[in-house]
Amino acid sequence: MTDPLDRVLELVASGRLTAEEAAPLLEALEARRPAAEAQFTAGDAAADDTAAGSGTTKARYARVEVRERGRRVVDLRVPISLGRIALARVPGLSREQITEVEEAVVSGARGPIFDVEDADGDGVRIVLE
């Protein structure tokens, strides 16, 4: 049986669901996730939606773009609350790169935080919105 998160991501990648249609499904899957897996968002749970003292709102979504041979094959807007589950499913990210993204989220960063591309035009870009 396919993991429900994988199935939703496949539907978005194939164009059968838009990112906006998938967002409530992903949030529902997040709500069902065991507490032991929620360690990535634990720091955010105690904080409100504004960055500490800055008056700016924290990012609520991560846009993940995956390119193959220069062509965008995935353009997915994922709720930040999915945290580590979604990051672990982005192809080609090393453990160090995942840690870099997690640190940017925890720090309240916004905008492009990760962009890699190889000579063949394959790459991943993550933007916090």
ChimeraX attribute file (.defattr): number of C-alpha atoms within 10 A of each C-alpha:
attribute: neighborCount
match mode: 1-to-1
recipient: residues
	/A:1	4
	/A:2	6
	/A:3	7
	/A:4	12
	/A:5	18
	/A:6	12
	/A:7	12
	/A:8	20
	/A:9	20
	/A:10	14
	/A:11	15
	/A:12	20
	/A:13	17
	/A:14	12
	/A:15	13
	/A:16	12
	/A:17	15
	/A:18	15
	/A:19	20
	/A:20	12
	/A:21	12
	/A:22	21
	/A:23	18
	/A:24	13
	/A:25	14
	/A:26	21
	/A:27	16
	/A:28	11
	/A:29	14
	/A:30	19
	/A:31	13
	/A:32	9
	/A:33	13
	/A:34	8
	/A:35	10
	/A:36	7
	/A:37	14
	/A:38	18
	/A:39	12
	/A:40	19
	/A:41	17
	/A:42	13
	/A:43	11
	/A:44	17
	/A:45	12
	/A:46	8
	/A:47	11
	/A:48	10
	/A:49	15
	/A:50	13
	/A:51	16
	/A:52	13
	/A:53	6
	/A:54	9
	/A:55	9
	/A:56	12
	/A:57	15
	/A:58	23
	/A:59	20
	/A:60	16
	/A:61	20
	/A:62	26
	/A:63	20
	/A:64	20
	/A:65	18
	/A:66	24
	/A:67	19
	/A:68	15
	/A:69	13
	/A:70	14
	/A:71	11
	/A:72	14
	/A:73	15
	/A:74	20
	/A:75	18
	/A:76	21
	/A:77	22
	/A:78	25
	/A:79	21
	/A:80	22
	/A:81	21
	/A:82	22
	/A:83	21
	/A:84	18
	/A:85	15
	/A:86	18
	/A:87	20
	/A:88	13
	/A:89	12
	/A:90	15
	/A:91	10
	/A:92	13
	/A:93	15
	/A:94	11
	/A:95	10
	/A:96	9
	/A:97	13
	/A:98	15
	/A:99	14
	/A:100	13
	/A:101	20
	/A:102	17
	/A:103	13
	/A:104	14
	/A:105	23
	/A:106	16
	/A:107	14
	/A:108	19
	/A:109	18
	/A:110	18
	/A:111	12
	/A:112	13
	/A:113	15
	/A:114	16
	/A:115	13
	/A:116	14
	/A:117	15
	/A:118	12
	/A:119	8
	/A:120	10
	/A:121	14
	/A:122	17
	/A:123	21
	/A:124	21
	/A:125	17
	/A:126	21
	/A:127	19
	/A:128	24
	/A:129	18
